[in-house]
């Protein structure tokens, strides 16, 4: 392999990695809950004072 091909291959690999990292950084974060279209309500529990 000549040095020109290695340079182009390295630049292509760096561009691919930079694109992947950028898309991953700006991707919409999904909620780790049960899913997006399940229709379930939030499982967040309200703070209820305890009886002594």
HTML snippet that shows the backbone in 3Dmol.js (N, CA, C, O; Angstrom):
<script src="https://3Dmol.org/build/3Dmol-min.js"></script>
<div id="view" style="width:600px;height:400px;position:relative"></div>
<script>
const pdb = `
ATOM      1  N   UNK A   1       0.846  -1.190   0.000  1.00  0.00           N
ATOM      2  CA  UNK A   1       0.000   0.000   0.000  1.00  0.00           C
ATOM      3  C   UNK A   1       0.884   1.243   0.000  1.00  0.00           C
ATOM      4  O   UNK A   1       1.863   1.328   0.742  1.00  0.00           O
ATOM      5  N   UNK A   2       0.529   2.182  -0.825  1.00  0.00           N
ATOM      6  CA  UNK A   2       1.307   3.407  -0.851  1.00  0.00           C
ATOM      7  C   UNK A   2       0.786   4.381   0.203  1.00  0.00           C
ATOM      8  O   UNK A   2      -0.306   4.197   0.743  1.00  0.00           O
ATOM      9  N   UNK A   3       1.557   5.395   0.487  1.00  0.00           N
ATOM     10  CA  UNK A   3       1.216   6.321   1.568  1.00  0.00           C
ATOM     11  C   UNK A   3      -0.009   7.179   1.235  1.00  0.00           C
ATOM     12  O   UNK A   3      -0.723   7.614   2.138  1.00  0.00           O
ATOM     13  N   UNK A   4      -0.251   7.420  -0.040  1.00  0.00           N
ATOM     14  CA  UNK A   4      -1.418   8.224  -0.411  1.00  0.00           C
ATOM     15  C   UNK A   4      -2.720   7.478  -0.084  1.00  0.00           C
ATOM     16  O   UNK A   4      -3.671   8.072   0.425  1.00  0.00           O
ATOM     17  N   UNK A   5      -2.752   6.180  -0.379  1.00  0.00           N
ATOM     18  CA  UNK A   5      -3.932   5.373  -0.061  1.00  0.00           C
ATOM     19  C   UNK A   5      -4.140   5.298   1.441  1.00  0.00           C
ATOM     20  O   UNK A   5      -5.273   5.404   1.911  1.00  0.00           O
ATOM     21  N   UNK A   6      -3.066   5.118   2.207  1.00  0.00           N
ATOM     22  CA  UNK A   6      -3.184   5.054   3.662  1.00  0.00           C
ATOM     23  C   UNK A   6      -3.703   6.372   4.240  1.00  0.00           C
ATOM     24  O   UNK A   6      -4.497   6.371   5.181  1.00  0.00           O
ATOM     25  N   UNK A   7      -3.261   7.475   3.688  1.00  0.00           N
ATOM     26  CA  UNK A   7      -3.719   8.779   4.147  1.00  0.00           C
ATOM     27  C   UNK A   7      -5.215   8.946   3.891  1.00  0.00           C
ATOM     28  O   UNK A   7      -5.957   9.390   4.767  1.00  0.00           O
ATOM     29  N   UNK A   8      -5.650   8.586   2.675  1.00  0.00           N
ATOM     30  CA  UNK A   8      -7.065   8.694   2.350  1.00  0.00           C
ATOM     31  C   UNK A   8      -7.921   7.753   3.191  1.00  0.00           C
ATOM     32  O   UNK A   8      -9.017   8.121   3.614  1.00  0.00           O
ATOM     33  N   UNK A   9      -7.431   6.552   3.433  1.00  0.00           N
ATOM     34  CA  UNK A   9      -8.164   5.591   4.251  1.00  0.00           C
ATOM     35  C   UNK A   9      -8.278   6.087   5.692  1.00  0.00           C
ATOM     36  O   UNK A   9      -9.334   5.953   6.310  1.00  0.00           O
ATOM     37  N   UNK A  10      -7.214   6.652   6.224  1.00  0.00           N
ATOM     38  CA  UNK A  10      -7.234   7.178   7.584  1.00  0.00           C
ATOM     39  C   UNK A  10      -8.195   8.361   7.691  1.00  0.00           C
ATOM     40  O   UNK A  10      -8.939   8.463   8.667  1.00  0.00           O
ATOM     41  N   UNK A  11      -8.188   9.245   6.712  1.00  0.00           N
ATOM     42  CA  UNK A  11      -9.109  10.383   6.726  1.00  0.00           C
ATOM     43  C   UNK A  11     -10.557   9.926   6.629  1.00  0.00           C
ATOM     44  O   UNK A  11     -11.430  10.490   7.289  1.00  0.00           O
ATOM     45  N   UNK A  12     -10.817   8.927   5.827  1.00  0.00           N
ATOM     46  CA  UNK A  12     -12.173   8.396   5.712  1.00  0.00           C
ATOM     47  C   UNK A  12     -12.620   7.767   7.020  1.00  0.00           C
ATOM     48  O   UNK A  12     -13.767   7.945   7.432  1.00  0.00           O
ATOM     49  N   UNK A  13     -11.735   7.038   7.674  1.00  0.00           N
ATOM     50  CA  UNK A  13     -12.063   6.422   8.956  1.00  0.00           C
ATOM     51  C   UNK A  13     -12.328   7.469  10.024  1.00  0.00           C
ATOM     52  O   UNK A  13     -13.261   7.316  10.812  1.00  0.00           O
ATOM     53  N   UNK A  14     -11.539   8.516  10.070  1.00  0.00           N
ATOM     54  CA  UNK A  14     -11.741   9.598  11.041  1.00  0.00           C
ATOM     55  C   UNK A  14     -13.051  10.320  10.765  1.00  0.00           C
ATOM     56  O   UNK A  14     -13.777  10.651  11.702  1.00  0.00           O
ATOM     57  N   UNK A  15     -13.366  10.569   9.509  1.00  0.00           N
ATOM     58  CA  UNK A  15     -14.629  11.226   9.163  1.00  0.00           C
ATOM     59  C   UNK A  15     -15.819  10.364   9.554  1.00  0.00           C
ATOM     60  O   UNK A  15     -16.818  10.874  10.062  1.00  0.00           O
ATOM     61  N   UNK A  16     -15.718   9.068   9.323  1.00  0.00           N
ATOM     62  CA  UNK A  16     -16.790   8.153   9.700  1.00  0.00           C
ATOM     63  C   UNK A  16     -16.993   8.136  11.211  1.00  0.00           C
ATOM     64  O   UNK A  16     -18.129   8.179  11.684  1.00  0.00           O
ATOM     65  N   UNK A  17     -15.909   8.073  11.964  1.00  0.00           N
ATOM     66  CA  UNK A  17     -16.000   8.063  13.419  1.00  0.00           C
ATOM     67  C   UNK A  17     -16.565   9.384  13.950  1.00  0.00           C
ATOM     68  O   UNK A  17     -17.377   9.379  14.875  1.00  0.00           O
ATOM     69  N   UNK A  18     -16.148  10.502  13.380  1.00  0.00           N
ATOM     70  CA  UNK A  18     -16.653  11.798  13.816  1.00  0.00           C
ATOM     71  C   UNK A  18     -18.144  11.937  13.528  1.00  0.00           C
ATOM     72  O   UNK A  18     -18.890  12.477  14.345  1.00  0.00           O
ATOM     73  N   UNK A  19     -18.575  11.454  12.374  1.00  0.00           N
ATOM     74  CA  UNK A  19     -19.994  11.492  12.038  1.00  0.00           C
ATOM     75  C   UNK A  19     -20.806  10.642  13.004  1.00  0.00           C
ATOM     76  O   UNK A  19     -21.862  11.070  13.471  1.00  0.00           O
ATOM     77  N   UNK A  20     -20.328   9.453  13.303  1.00  0.00           N
ATOM     78  CA  UNK A  20     -21.029   8.547  14.223  1.00  0.00           C
ATOM     79  C   UNK A  20     -21.122   9.163  15.618  1.00  0.00           C
ATOM     80  O   UNK A  20     -22.180   9.112  16.243  1.00  0.00           O
ATOM     81  N   UNK A  21     -20.036   9.738  16.108  1.00  0.00           N
ATOM     82  CA  UNK A  21     -20.049  10.351  17.440  1.00  0.00           C
ATOM     83  C   UNK A  21     -20.970  11.564  17.489  1.00  0.00           C
ATOM     84  O   UNK A  21     -21.669  11.769  18.482  1.00  0.00           O
ATOM     85  N   UNK A  22     -20.979  12.365  16.437  1.00  0.00           N
ATOM     86  CA  UNK A  22     -21.846  13.541  16.404  1.00  0.00           C
ATOM     87  C   UNK A  22     -23.310  13.139  16.380  1.00  0.00           C
ATOM     88  O   UNK A  22     -24.120  13.712  17.108  1.00  0.00           O
ATOM     89  N   UNK A  23     -23.656  12.172  15.564  1.00  0.00           N
ATOM     90  CA  UNK A  23     -25.056  11.703  15.507  1.00  0.00           C
ATOM     91  C   UNK A  23     -25.476  11.101  16.826  1.00  0.00           C
ATOM     92  O   UNK A  23     -26.612  11.288  17.262  1.00  0.00           O
ATOM     93  N   UNK A  24     -24.579  10.383  17.464  1.00  0.00           N
ATOM     94  CA  UNK A  24     -24.890   9.768  18.751  1.00  0.00           C
ATOM     95  C   UNK A  24     -25.077  10.822  19.837  1.00  0.00           C
ATOM     96  O   UNK A  24     -25.932  10.668  20.709  1.00  0.00           O
ATOM     97  N   UNK A  25     -24.290  11.883  19.791  1.00  0.00           N
ATOM     98  CA  UNK A  25     -24.386  12.931  20.799  1.00  0.00           C
ATOM     99  C   UNK A  25     -25.690  13.713  20.679  1.00  0.00           C
ATOM    100  O   UNK A  25     -26.264  14.117  21.690  1.00  0.00           O
ATOM    101  N   UNK A  26     -26.161  13.929  19.455  1.00  0.00           N
ATOM    102  CA  UNK A  26     -27.368  14.722  19.247  1.00  0.00           C
ATOM    103  C   UNK A  26     -28.616  13.889  19.026  1.00  0.00           C
ATOM    104  O   UNK A  26     -29.680  14.442  18.748  1.00  0.00           O
ATOM    105  N   UNK A  27     -28.515  12.587  19.141  1.00  0.00           N
ATOM    106  CA  UNK A  27     -29.673  11.722  18.958  1.00  0.00           C
ATOM    107  C   UNK A  27     -30.671  11.943  20.091  1.00  0.00           C
ATOM    108  O   UNK A  27     -30.294  12.274  21.215  1.00  0.00           O
ATOM    109  N   UNK A  28     -31.926  11.759  19.778  1.00  0.00           N
ATOM    110  CA  UNK A  28     -32.969  11.908  20.782  1.00  0.00           C
ATOM    111  C   UNK A  28     -32.834  10.783  21.802  1.00  0.00           C
ATOM    112  O   UNK A  28     -32.789   9.603  21.452  1.00  0.00           O
ATOM    113  N   UNK A  29     -32.773  11.174  23.054  1.00  0.00           N
ATOM    114  CA  UNK A  29     -32.634  10.183  24.110  1.00  0.00           C
ATOM    115  C   UNK A  29     -33.985   9.534  24.367  1.00  0.00           C
ATOM    116  O   UNK A  29     -34.986  10.229  24.542  1.00  0.00           O
ATOM    117  N   UNK A  30     -34.018   8.215  24.390  1.00  0.00           N
ATOM    118  CA  UNK A  30     -35.249   7.505  24.649  1.00  0.00           C
ATOM    119  C   UNK A  30     -35.370   7.236  26.138  1.00  0.00           C
ATOM    120  O   UNK A  30     -34.378   7.004  26.829  1.00  0.00           O
ATOM    121  N   UNK A  31     -36.596   7.272  26.612  1.00  0.00           N
ATOM    122  CA  UNK A  31     -36.856   6.981  27.998  1.00  0.00           C
ATOM    123  C   UNK A  31     -36.642   5.488  28.234  1.00  0.00           C
ATOM    124  O   UNK A  31     -37.161   4.673  27.472  1.00  0.00           O
ATOM    125  N   UNK A  32     -35.893   5.109  29.268  1.00  0.00           N
ATOM    126  CA  UNK A  32     -35.646   3.695  29.489  1.00  0.00           C
ATOM    127  C   UNK A  32     -36.835   2.952  30.100  1.00  0.00           C
ATOM    128  O   UNK A  32     -36.679   1.836  30.596  1.00  0.00           O
ATOM    129  N   UNK A  33     -38.012   3.560  30.066  1.00  0.00           N
ATOM    130  CA  UNK A  33     -39.201   2.944  30.650  1.00  0.00           C
ATOM    131  C   UNK A  33     -39.733   1.809  29.805  1.00  0.00           C
ATOM    132  O   UNK A  33     -38.968   1.094  29.158  1.00  0.00           O
ATOM    133  N   UNK A  34     -41.038   1.642  29.810  1.00  0.00           N
ATOM    134  CA  UNK A  34     -41.655   0.488  29.170  1.00  0.00           C
ATOM    135  C   UNK A  34     -41.791   0.639  27.656  1.00  0.00           C
ATOM    136  O   UNK A  34     -41.976  -0.363  26.964  1.00  0.00           O
ATOM    137  N   UNK A  35     -41.708   1.828  27.133  1.00  0.00           N
ATOM    138  CA  UNK A  35     -41.827   2.017  25.695  1.00  0.00           C
ATOM    139  C   UNK A  35     -42.501   3.323  25.370  1.00  0.00           C
ATOM    140  O   UNK A  35     -42.976   4.019  26.268  1.00  0.00           O
ATOM    141  N   UNK A  36     -42.549   3.666  24.111  1.00  0.00           N
ATOM    142  CA  UNK A  36     -43.074   4.970  23.732  1.00  0.00           C
ATOM    143  C   UNK A  36     -44.580   4.964  23.483  1.00  0.00           C
ATOM    144  O   UNK A  36     -45.243   5.958  23.782  1.00  0.00           O
ATOM    145  N   UNK A  37     -45.134   3.902  22.957  1.00  0.00           N
ATOM    146  CA  UNK A  37     -46.543   3.883  22.578  1.00  0.00           C
ATOM    147  C   UNK A  37     -47.378   2.894  23.398  1.00  0.00           C
ATOM    148  O   UNK A  37     -48.366   2.353  22.900  1.00  0.00           O
ATOM    149  N   UNK A  38     -46.987   2.662  24.633  1.00  0.00           N
ATOM    150  CA  UNK A  38     -47.707   1.639  25.401  1.00  0.00           C
ATOM    151  C   UNK A  38     -48.970   2.191  26.052  1.00  0.00           C
ATOM    152  O   UNK A  38     -49.864   1.419  26.400  1.00  0.00           O
ATOM    153  N   UNK A  39     -49.064   3.523  26.228  1.00  0.00           N
ATOM    154  CA  UNK A  39     -50.252   4.112  26.825  1.00  0.00           C
ATOM    155  C   UNK A  39     -50.297   4.013  28.334  1.00  0.00           C
ATOM    156  O   UNK A  39     -51.320   4.326  28.943  1.00  0.00           O
ATOM    157  N   UNK A  40     -49.225   3.591  28.940  1.00  0.00           N
ATOM    158  CA  UNK A  40     -49.228   3.465  30.393  1.00  0.00           C
ATOM    159  C   UNK A  40     -48.956   4.825  31.040  1.00  0.00           C
ATOM    160  O   UNK A  40     -48.382   5.719  30.419  1.00  0.00           O
ATOM    161  N   UNK A  41     -49.370   4.961  32.267  1.00  0.00           N
ATOM    162  CA  UNK A  41     -49.162   6.215  32.985  1.00  0.00           C
ATOM    163  C   UNK A  41     -47.809   6.184  33.670  1.00  0.00           C
ATOM    164  O   UNK A  41     -47.167   5.138  33.771  1.00  0.00           O
ATOM    165  N   UNK A  42     -47.397   7.330  34.132  1.00  0.00           N
ATOM    166  CA  UNK A  42     -46.120   7.445  34.813  1.00  0.00           C
ATOM    167  C   UNK A  42     -46.159   6.687  36.134  1.00  0.00           C
ATOM    168  O   UNK A  42     -47.164   6.699  36.844  1.00  0.00           O
ATOM    169  N   UNK A  43     -45.064   6.039  36.445  1.00  0.00           N
ATOM    170  CA  UNK A  43     -44.981   5.288  37.686  1.00  0.00           C
ATOM    171  C   UNK A  43     -44.356   6.122  38.796  1.00  0.00           C
ATOM    172  O   UNK A  43     -43.900   5.590  39.808  1.00  0.00           O
ATOM    173  N   UNK A  44     -44.344   7.416  38.594  1.00  0.00           N
ATOM    174  CA  UNK A  44     -43.769   8.314  39.579  1.00  0.00           C
ATOM    175  C   UNK A  44     -44.667   8.330  40.808  1.00  0.00           C
ATOM    176  O   UNK A  44     -45.872   8.555  40.697  1.00  0.00           O
ATOM    177  N   UNK A  45     -44.095   8.096  41.956  1.00  0.00           N
ATOM    178  CA  UNK A  45     -44.850   8.041  43.194  1.00  0.00           C
ATOM    179  C   UNK A  45     -44.755   9.383  43.878  1.00  0.00           C
ATOM    180  O   UNK A  45     -43.668   9.942  44.029  1.00  0.00           O
ATOM    181  N   UNK A  46     -45.911   9.902  44.296  1.00  0.00           N
ATOM    182  CA  UNK A  46     -45.890  11.183  44.994  1.00  0.00           C
ATOM    183  C   UNK A  46     -45.436  10.983  46.422  1.00  0.00           C
ATOM    184  O   UNK A  46     -45.584   9.902  46.993  1.00  0.00           O
ATOM    185  N   UNK A  47     -44.886  12.030  46.988  1.00  0.00           N
ATOM    186  CA  UNK A  47     -44.401  11.959  48.361  1.00  0.00           C
ATOM    187  C   UNK A  47     -45.579  12.055  49.316  1.00  0.00           C
ATOM    188  O   UNK A  47     -46.236  13.093  49.408  1.00  0.00           O
ATOM    189  N   UNK A  48     -45.836  10.978  50.019  1.00  0.00           N
ATOM    190  CA  UNK A  48     -46.922  10.930  50.990  1.00  0.00           C
ATOM    191  C   UNK A  48     -46.305  10.859  52.374  1.00  0.00           C
ATOM    192  O   UNK A  48     -45.457  10.005  52.631  1.00  0.00           O
ATOM    193  N   UNK A  49     -46.720  11.749  53.271  1.00  0.00           N
ATOM    194  CA  UNK A  49     -46.129  11.702  54.612  1.00  0.00           C
ATOM    195  C   UNK A  49     -46.495  10.410  55.332  1.00  0.00           C
ATOM    196  O   UNK A  49     -47.628   9.934  55.253  1.00  0.00           O
ATOM    197  N   UNK A  50     -45.528   9.863  56.025  1.00  0.00           N
ATOM    198  CA  UNK A  50     -45.769   8.620  56.766  1.00  0.00           C
ATOM    199  C   UNK A  50     -46.375   8.934  58.118  1.00  0.00           C
ATOM    200  O   UNK A  50     -46.134   9.984  58.714  1.00  0.00           O
ATOM    201  N   UNK A  51     -47.164   7.994  58.572  1.00  0.00           N
ATOM    202  CA  UNK A  51     -47.736   8.127  59.915  1.00  0.00           C
ATOM    203  C   UNK A  51     -46.724   7.613  60.921  1.00  0.00           C
ATOM    204  O   UNK A  51     -46.039   6.621  60.671  1.00  0.00           O
ATOM    205  N   UNK A  52     -46.628   8.293  62.071  1.00  0.00           N
ATOM    206  CA  UNK A  52     -45.675   7.827  63.093  1.00  0.00           C
ATOM    207  C   UNK A  52     -46.117   6.552  63.773  1.00  0.00           C
ATOM    208  O   UNK A  52     -45.418   6.045  64.651  1.00  0.00           O
TER     209      UNK A  52
END
`;
const viewer = $3Dmol.createViewer("view");
viewer.addModel(pdb, "pdb");
viewer.setStyle({}, {cartoon: {color: "spectrum"}});
viewer.zoomTo();
viewer.render();
</script>
